Structures are given as structure tokens and as C-alpha cells.
Amino acid sequence: MWSDIASMFVVSLMLTIIIECSVARVWGLKTKKEILLVLLVNVLTNPAAVFGIWICNGYLGSHYSFLYQCIIEFWVVVVEAKVYSDFAKEADWNIKKPLHFAIIVNMISWLSGVMLQCII
């Protein structure tokens, strides 16, 4: 059981990092430090989001899973947008429209996860 939970966290984090770093490159974040920022932001937010959804599904039932995911993803976007906004204020960071960026990368990442779950 614990290995299943660990793999859930690792797979989710790895896929999220791959997807969001790829979207970041398309968005115009090209330097190593900008991509590293996206990676670290996801190390901060993804495990907390996955854990929150897992706990909600386990204790409150999975029939409201979409609602939990929306609420948790909202807070992920808020946190990520705040971090990106703080870095965007610095002259040597090329983070344009940090709120839009946070919304787009999380939407693409979340939808990719939903599609992957439907396939599996």
C-alpha cells in the first residue's frame, strides 16, 4: 500500500514538472534559473495538492472529487501566482503575466492528469 502511495506522489510530481516546465519554455521562460523556479514551485505545491485530494477522497468520498480538485487547484494557482509575481518584479526574470502563467500551466497540467486517469 505505501509503495502505491509513494508512486502516486512521484509519478504525479514528475509528470507535473515535465508538463509545466515544457509549457514554461513555450511561455518564454528559457534560462536555467527560470526553469528551476518552475520545478521548485511544483515541488512545493504538487505534493500538497496530491495529498489534499487523496485525503479528501479518502475521508469525504470520491463522488465530490472534482469539487475537491477545483478548490485545491485554485489554491495552488494562488500560491504559484504569488511566487511567480514576486520573481517577476525583479529585472533579471522574464516572467510575463505571472497570474495568467500560473493559471495556464496548472490548467494544462491538471487536464493532462485527468486525461491520463481516463486512459488508465
mmCIF file of the C-alpha atoms, coordinates in Angstrom:
data_MODEL
# 
_entry.id   MODEL 
# 
loop_
_atom_site.group_PDB 
_atom_site.id 
_atom_site.type_symbol 
_atom_site.label_atom_id 
_atom_site.label_alt_id 
_atom_site.label_comp_id 
_atom_site.label_asym_id 
_atom_site.label_entity_id 
_atom_site.label_seq_id 
_atom_site.pdbx_PDB_ins_code 
_atom_site.Cartn_x 
_atom_site.Cartn_y 
_atom_site.Cartn_z 
_atom_site.occupancy 
_atom_site.B_iso_or_equiv 
_atom_site.pdbx_formal_charge 
_atom_site.auth_seq_id 
_atom_site.auth_comp_id 
_atom_site.auth_asym_id 
_atom_site.auth_atom_id 
_atom_site.pdbx_PDB_model_num 
ATOM 1   C CA . MET A 1 1   ? 0.000   0.000  0.000   1.00 0.00 ? 1   MET A CA 1 
ATOM 2   C CA . TRP A 1 2   ? 2.720   2.501  0.954   1.00 0.00 ? 2   TRP A CA 1 
ATOM 3   C CA . SER A 1 3   ? 4.592   1.823  -2.263  1.00 0.00 ? 3   SER A CA 1 
ATOM 4   C CA . ASP A 1 4   ? 1.400   2.589  -4.218  1.00 0.00 ? 4   ASP A CA 1 
ATOM 5   C CA . ILE A 1 5   ? 1.019   5.891  -2.369  1.00 0.00 ? 5   ILE A CA 1 
ATOM 6   C CA . ALA A 1 6   ? 4.684   6.766  -2.882  1.00 0.00 ? 6   ALA A CA 1 
ATOM 7   C CA . SER A 1 7   ? 4.428   6.000  -6.598  1.00 0.00 ? 7   SER A CA 1 
ATOM 8   C CA . MET A 1 8   ? 1.294   8.158  -6.830  1.00 0.00 ? 8   MET A CA 1 
ATOM 9   C CA . PHE A 1 9   ? 3.260   11.115 -5.424  1.00 0.00 ? 9   PHE A CA 1 
ATOM 10  C CA . VAL A 1 10  ? 6.377   10.501 -7.524  1.00 0.00 ? 10  VAL A CA 1 
ATOM 11  C CA . VAL A 1 11  ? 4.525   9.945  -10.806 1.00 0.00 ? 11  VAL A CA 1 
ATOM 12  C CA . SER A 1 12  ? 2.289   12.963 -10.234 1.00 0.00 ? 12  SER A CA 1 
ATOM 13  C CA . LEU A 1 13  ? 5.224   15.219 -9.405  1.00 0.00 ? 13  LEU A CA 1 
ATOM 14  C CA . MET A 1 14  ? 7.366   14.017 -12.311 1.00 0.00 ? 14  MET A CA 1 
ATOM 15  C CA . LEU A 1 15  ? 4.552   14.416 -14.868 1.00 0.00 ? 15  LEU A CA 1 
ATOM 16  C CA . THR A 1 16  ? 3.666   17.831 -13.475 1.00 0.00 ? 16  THR A CA 1 
ATOM 17  C CA . ILE A 1 17  ? 7.273   19.005 -13.662 1.00 0.00 ? 17  ILE A CA 1 
ATOM 18  C CA . ILE A 1 18  ? 7.673   17.752 -17.239 1.00 0.00 ? 18  ILE A CA 1 
ATOM 19  C CA . ILE A 1 19  ? 4.413   19.355 -18.378 1.00 0.00 ? 19  ILE A CA 1 
ATOM 20  C CA . GLU A 1 20  ? 4.796   22.670 -16.559 1.00 0.00 ? 20  GLU A CA 1 
ATOM 21  C CA . CYS A 1 21  ? 8.475   23.121 -17.474 1.00 0.00 ? 21  CYS A CA 1 
ATOM 22  C CA . SER A 1 22  ? 7.592   22.416 -21.119 1.00 0.00 ? 22  SER A CA 1 
ATOM 23  C CA . VAL A 1 23  ? 4.769   24.954 -21.041 1.00 0.00 ? 23  VAL A CA 1 
ATOM 24  C CA . ALA A 1 24  ? 7.118   27.431 -19.321 1.00 0.00 ? 24  ALA A CA 1 
ATOM 25  C CA . ARG A 1 25  ? 9.563   27.150 -22.237 1.00 0.00 ? 25  ARG A CA 1 
ATOM 26  C CA . VAL A 1 26  ? 6.761   27.851 -24.704 1.00 0.00 ? 26  VAL A CA 1 
ATOM 27  C CA . TRP A 1 27  ? 5.657   30.785 -22.500 1.00 0.00 ? 27  TRP A CA 1 
ATOM 28  C CA . GLY A 1 28  ? 9.150   32.273 -22.884 1.00 0.00 ? 28  GLY A CA 1 
ATOM 29  C CA . LEU A 1 29  ? 10.936  31.149 -19.751 1.00 0.00 ? 29  LEU A CA 1 
ATOM 30  C CA . LYS A 1 30  ? 14.226  29.945 -21.173 1.00 0.00 ? 30  LYS A CA 1 
ATOM 31  C CA . THR A 1 31  ? 17.004  30.372 -18.617 1.00 0.00 ? 31  THR A CA 1 
ATOM 32  C CA . LYS A 1 32  ? 18.073  27.607 -16.279 1.00 0.00 ? 32  LYS A CA 1 
ATOM 33  C CA . LYS A 1 33  ? 17.073  29.649 -13.235 1.00 0.00 ? 33  LYS A CA 1 
ATOM 34  C CA . GLU A 1 34  ? 13.558  30.284 -14.616 1.00 0.00 ? 34  GLU A CA 1 
ATOM 35  C CA . ILE A 1 35  ? 13.011  26.599 -15.362 1.00 0.00 ? 35  ILE A CA 1 
ATOM 36  C CA . LEU A 1 36  ? 14.472  25.734 -11.960 1.00 0.00 ? 36  LEU A CA 1 
ATOM 37  C CA . LEU A 1 37  ? 11.957  28.123 -10.371 1.00 0.00 ? 37  LEU A CA 1 
ATOM 38  C CA . VAL A 1 38  ? 9.074   26.316 -12.103 1.00 0.00 ? 38  VAL A CA 1 
ATOM 39  C CA . LEU A 1 39  ? 10.484  23.000 -10.924 1.00 0.00 ? 39  LEU A CA 1 
ATOM 40  C CA . LEU A 1 40  ? 10.854  24.190 -7.310  1.00 0.00 ? 40  LEU A CA 1 
ATOM 41  C CA . VAL A 1 41  ? 7.409   25.798 -7.243  1.00 0.00 ? 41  VAL A CA 1 
ATOM 42  C CA . ASN A 1 42  ? 5.956   22.443 -8.270  1.00 0.00 ? 42  ASN A CA 1 
ATOM 43  C CA . VAL A 1 43  ? 7.975   20.595 -5.638  1.00 0.00 ? 43  VAL A CA 1 
ATOM 44  C CA . LEU A 1 44  ? 6.303   22.969 -3.158  1.00 0.00 ? 44  LEU A CA 1 
ATOM 45  C CA . THR A 1 45  ? 2.724   22.759 -4.431  1.00 0.00 ? 45  THR A CA 1 
ATOM 46  C CA . ASN A 1 46  ? 2.228   19.386 -6.140  1.00 0.00 ? 46  ASN A CA 1 
ATOM 47  C CA . PRO A 1 47  ? 2.738   17.042 -3.182  1.00 0.00 ? 47  PRO A CA 1 
ATOM 48  C CA . ALA A 1 48  ? 0.471   19.208 -1.017  1.00 0.00 ? 48  ALA A CA 1 
ATOM 49  C CA . ALA A 1 49  ? -2.229  19.201 -3.715  1.00 0.00 ? 49  ALA A CA 1 
ATOM 50  C CA . VAL A 1 50  ? -2.000  15.442 -4.311  1.00 0.00 ? 50  VAL A CA 1 
ATOM 51  C CA . PHE A 1 51  ? -2.087  14.794 -0.561  1.00 0.00 ? 51  PHE A CA 1 
ATOM 52  C CA . GLY A 1 52  ? -5.090  17.113 -0.109  1.00 0.00 ? 52  GLY A CA 1 
ATOM 53  C CA . ILE A 1 53  ? -7.067  15.423 -2.856  1.00 0.00 ? 53  ILE A CA 1 
ATOM 54  C CA . TRP A 1 54  ? -6.104  11.961 -1.571  1.00 0.00 ? 54  TRP A CA 1 
ATOM 55  C CA . ILE A 1 55  ? -7.222  12.864 1.969   1.00 0.00 ? 55  ILE A CA 1 
ATOM 56  C CA . CYS A 1 56  ? -10.500 14.404 0.738   1.00 0.00 ? 56  CYS A CA 1 
ATOM 57  C CA . ASN A 1 57  ? -11.279 11.352 -1.383  1.00 0.00 ? 57  ASN A CA 1 
ATOM 58  C CA . GLY A 1 58  ? -10.455 9.022  1.493   1.00 0.00 ? 58  GLY A CA 1 
ATOM 59  C CA . TYR A 1 59  ? -12.405 10.793 4.209   1.00 0.00 ? 59  TYR A CA 1 
ATOM 60  C CA . LEU A 1 60  ? -15.144 12.649 2.356   1.00 0.00 ? 60  LEU A CA 1 
ATOM 61  C CA . GLY A 1 61  ? -15.729 10.265 -0.542  1.00 0.00 ? 61  GLY A CA 1 
ATOM 62  C CA . SER A 1 62  ? -14.658 10.365 -4.150  1.00 0.00 ? 62  SER A CA 1 
ATOM 63  C CA . HIS A 1 63  ? -18.089 11.388 -5.509  1.00 0.00 ? 63  HIS A CA 1 
ATOM 64  C CA . TYR A 1 64  ? -17.075 15.010 -4.866  1.00 0.00 ? 64  TYR A CA 1 
ATOM 65  C CA . SER A 1 65  ? -13.534 14.571 -6.168  1.00 0.00 ? 65  SER A CA 1 
ATOM 66  C CA . PHE A 1 66  ? -13.982 17.146 -8.937  1.00 0.00 ? 66  PHE A CA 1 
ATOM 67  C CA . LEU A 1 67  ? -15.055 19.743 -6.364  1.00 0.00 ? 67  LEU A CA 1 
ATOM 68  C CA . TYR A 1 68  ? -12.031 18.994 -4.136  1.00 0.00 ? 68  TYR A CA 1 
ATOM 69  C CA . GLN A 1 69  ? -9.729  19.181 -7.109  1.00 0.00 ? 69  GLN A CA 1 
ATOM 70  C CA . CYS A 1 70  ? -11.129 22.553 -8.184  1.00 0.00 ? 70  CYS A CA 1 
ATOM 71  C CA . ILE A 1 71  ? -10.780 24.026 -4.695  1.00 0.00 ? 71  ILE A CA 1 
ATOM 72  C CA . ILE A 1 72  ? -7.268  22.678 -4.200  1.00 0.00 ? 72  ILE A CA 1 
ATOM 73  C CA . GLU A 1 73  ? -6.152  23.705 -7.695  1.00 0.00 ? 73  GLU A CA 1 
ATOM 74  C CA . PHE A 1 74  ? -7.488  27.203 -7.034  1.00 0.00 ? 74  PHE A CA 1 
ATOM 75  C CA . TRP A 1 75  ? -5.175  27.487 -4.016  1.00 0.00 ? 75  TRP A CA 1 
ATOM 76  C CA . VAL A 1 76  ? -2.272  26.010 -5.979  1.00 0.00 ? 76  VAL A CA 1 
ATOM 77  C CA . VAL A 1 77  ? -2.745  28.722 -8.606  1.00 0.00 ? 77  VAL A CA 1 
ATOM 78  C CA . VAL A 1 78  ? -2.903  31.405 -5.891  1.00 0.00 ? 78  VAL A CA 1 
ATOM 79  C CA . VAL A 1 79  ? 0.352   30.219 -4.301  1.00 0.00 ? 79  VAL A CA 1 
ATOM 80  C CA . GLU A 1 80  ? 2.155   29.762 -7.604  1.00 0.00 ? 80  GLU A CA 1 
ATOM 81  C CA . ALA A 1 81  ? 0.963   33.107 -8.963  1.00 0.00 ? 81  ALA A CA 1 
ATOM 82  C CA . LYS A 1 82  ? 2.240   34.827 -5.801  1.00 0.00 ? 82  LYS A CA 1 
ATOM 83  C CA . VAL A 1 83  ? 5.672   33.211 -6.136  1.00 0.00 ? 83  VAL A CA 1 
ATOM 84  C CA . TYR A 1 84  ? 5.896   33.992 -9.855  1.00 0.00 ? 84  TYR A CA 1 
ATOM 85  C CA . SER A 1 85  ? 4.694   37.562 -9.241  1.00 0.00 ? 85  SER A CA 1 
ATOM 86  C CA . ASP A 1 86  ? 7.377   38.115 -6.617  1.00 0.00 ? 86  ASP A CA 1 
ATOM 87  C CA . PHE A 1 87  ? 10.081  36.919 -9.000  1.00 0.00 ? 87  PHE A CA 1 
ATOM 88  C CA . ALA A 1 88  ? 8.594   38.828 -11.967 1.00 0.00 ? 88  ALA A CA 1 
ATOM 89  C CA . LYS A 1 89  ? 9.248   42.103 -10.110 1.00 0.00 ? 89  LYS A CA 1 
ATOM 90  C CA . GLU A 1 90  ? 12.975  41.521 -10.421 1.00 0.00 ? 90  GLU A CA 1 
ATOM 91  C CA . ALA A 1 91  ? 14.593  42.877 -13.568 1.00 0.00 ? 91  ALA A CA 1 
ATOM 92  C CA . ASP A 1 92  ? 16.513  39.740 -14.483 1.00 0.00 ? 92  ASP A CA 1 
ATOM 93  C CA . TRP A 1 93  ? 13.472  37.445 -14.526 1.00 0.00 ? 93  TRP A CA 1 
ATOM 94  C CA . ASN A 1 94  ? 11.405  37.067 -17.695 1.00 0.00 ? 94  ASN A CA 1 
ATOM 95  C CA . ILE A 1 95  ? 8.071   36.060 -16.166 1.00 0.00 ? 95  ILE A CA 1 
ATOM 96  C CA . LYS A 1 96  ? 5.356   37.860 -18.074 1.00 0.00 ? 96  LYS A CA 1 
ATOM 97  C CA . LYS A 1 97  ? 1.799   37.868 -16.709 1.00 0.00 ? 97  LYS A CA 1 
ATOM 98  C CA . PRO A 1 98  ? 2.515   35.588 -13.716 1.00 0.00 ? 98  PRO A CA 1 
ATOM 99  C CA . LEU A 1 99  ? -1.160  35.062 -12.834 1.00 0.00 ? 99  LEU A CA 1 
ATOM 100 C CA . HIS A 1 100 ? -2.010  34.022 -16.387 1.00 0.00 ? 100 HIS A CA 1 
ATOM 101 C CA . PHE A 1 101 ? 1.067   31.807 -16.451 1.00 0.00 ? 101 PHE A CA 1 
ATOM 102 C CA . ALA A 1 102 ? 0.067   30.065 -13.206 1.00 0.00 ? 102 ALA A CA 1 
ATOM 103 C CA . ILE A 1 103 ? -3.484  29.520 -14.480 1.00 0.00 ? 103 ILE A CA 1 
ATOM 104 C CA . ILE A 1 104 ? -2.376  28.175 -17.873 1.00 0.00 ? 104 ILE A CA 1 
ATOM 105 C CA . VAL A 1 105 ? 0.342   25.791 -16.625 1.00 0.00 ? 105 VAL A CA 1 
ATOM 106 C CA . ASN A 1 106 ? -1.924  24.389 -13.929 1.00 0.00 ? 106 ASN A CA 1 
ATOM 107 C CA . MET A 1 107 ? -4.882  24.013 -16.271 1.00 0.00 ? 107 MET A CA 1 
ATOM 108 C CA . ILE A 1 108 ? -2.770  22.131 -18.825 1.00 0.00 ? 108 ILE A CA 1 
ATOM 109 C CA . SER A 1 109 ? -1.153  20.008 -16.129 1.00 0.00 ? 109 SER A CA 1 
ATOM 110 C CA . TRP A 1 110 ? -4.465  19.190 -14.432 1.00 0.00 ? 110 TRP A CA 1 
ATOM 111 C CA . LEU A 1 111 ? -6.234  18.372 -17.713 1.00 0.00 ? 111 LEU A CA 1 
ATOM 112 C CA . SER A 1 112 ? -3.321  16.132 -18.725 1.00 0.00 ? 112 SER A CA 1 
ATOM 113 C CA . GLY A 1 113 ? -3.684  14.270 -15.426 1.00 0.00 ? 113 GLY A CA 1 
ATOM 114 C CA . VAL A 1 114 ? -7.437  13.867 -15.915 1.00 0.00 ? 114 VAL A CA 1 
ATOM 115 C CA . MET A 1 115 ? -6.908  12.525 -19.448 1.00 0.00 ? 115 MET A CA 1 
ATOM 116 C CA . LEU A 1 116 ? -4.207  10.137 -18.229 1.00 0.00 ? 116 LEU A CA 1 
ATOM 117 C CA . GLN A 1 117 ? -6.515  8.815  -15.498 1.00 0.00 ? 117 GLN A CA 1 
ATOM 118 C CA . CYS A 1 118 ? -9.228  8.210  -18.097 1.00 0.00 ? 118 CYS A CA 1 
ATOM 119 C CA . ILE A 1 119 ? -6.776  6.205  -20.219 1.00 0.00 ? 119 ILE A CA 1 
ATOM 120 C CA . ILE A 1 120 ? -5.513  4.133  -17.284 1.00 0.00 ? 120 ILE A CA 1 
# 
